[in-house]
Amino acid sequence: LDARGFIKTGPDLSHDDLAAAHWPLARLPHLLETSLPGVFAVGDVRAGNIKRVASAVGEGSIAISFVHQVLQE
């Protein structure tokens, strides 16, 4: 979580965040992926989100494509 209690995802996760979470994969998290592999956060819970319904819907559709990638790994 960030200082305001929102979930960090993808590039917002520092190496320290990933080390603390024991990130087990060789790859870095996908754009909307949390520090738990295969778990994605979108919308109001995500750090850096603009808190609009339309952006949450868009993020959700992006997350689906990442879910498909993770399932193929």
Buried (B, 14 or more C-beta within 10 A) or exposed (E): EEEEEBBBBBEBBEEEBBEEBEBEEEEEBBBBBBBBBBBBBBBBBBBEBEEEEEBBEEBEEBBEEBBEEBEEE
